[in-house]
């Protein structure tokens, strides 16, 4: 610890071992690539594999023996997400992991989570079993911080593990650059809607297609990105306003697709964050979505989009209890649909098998589309303001640096 103190004071740099895994996606790798200049990653990106959404989807769809076993075992066998740290980590000042409790760790560690249950492979029942162990690990002096991807995640951590763990929780949204422009804000052109979703039913795809098809405005377009069943393509093939683009890599989405659209149509039923909504926001799109988990932090109803209620989950109410700069606790409440206690498969079995089509979501989506046709220009203009308030690259780097600076200035 003394050596660490001397090094940080002398150089102003903080050495961080980022515990990367082959299964990690862009958002984890972006953390390492775009780390602030005062942070030295001791685990540079070495793997060529860079899974985007399509890569993950294709990997999950492969009917390998391992995938079959995982689908059977993970829901039944209580597993805690742990991993042994390699010798390299001992040269760092901090160890940073994603949803993993580090074993044999000799340094202060930081764990990033998108919801509490990632620590037990998204298994709610396993989490309840291991809760005393998880609480003890996170309250230990070795655990420096718990980084939550959203305010929804922070509030749920407090609900599950108590205020003691809550004091260690900080919110750090995924890294994202502002990529928007005023290019698409043109009166008279077709209003371009975009749907992006690999799990078509879970993302509200059926309801979105029917709602859009019943829209009477002919000066509009809906582009659908994802693995859509052929029966839906056949059903809506006569509506020339609807185009099915299939699976598109993230780079192509960023380069060609997002810049040419006005509104993201995303009536999703289950999310742990909803990264596609943040991506759309970074391009200055208006957003139609549900109040599922963190999405209410990205969309201000009537300002930069339209926020609908999740038809299958009641809203939970949380006391935010944020600490102000003067050290006082500011009272406030936040409401969202707390869906993460169910895995995608569990949610589907619990709701979608019984009710294949949600009329409530369909009618709400139809109203949202009508609102977008009237307000999409204002929504797009306001998207920049929402993004600037908490999602800019500068704010991300400031927040991320603060995670480590706090310890360097006080505990050391």
Secondary structure, 3 states (H helix, E strand, C coil): CHHHHHHHHHHCCEEEEECCCCCCEHHHHHHHHCCCCCEEECCCCCCCCCECHHHHHHHHHCCCHHHHHHHHHHHHCCCCCEEECCHHHHHCCEEEEECCEEECCCCEEEEEECCHHHHHCCCHHHHHHHHHHHHHHHHCCCEEEEEECCHHHHHHHHHHHCHHHHCCEEECCCCCCCCCCCCCCCCCCCEEEEEECCCCCCCCHHHHHHHHHCCCCCCEEEEEECCCCHHHHHHCCCCCCEEEEECCCHHHHHHHHHHHCCEEEECCCCCCCCHHHHHHHHCCCEEEEECEHHHHHCCCECCCEEEECCCCCCEEEEECCEECCCCCEECCEEEEECCCCCCHHHHHHHHHCCCCCCHHHHHHHHHHHHHHHHHHHHHHHHHHHHHHHHCCHHHHHHHHHHHHHHHHHCCC
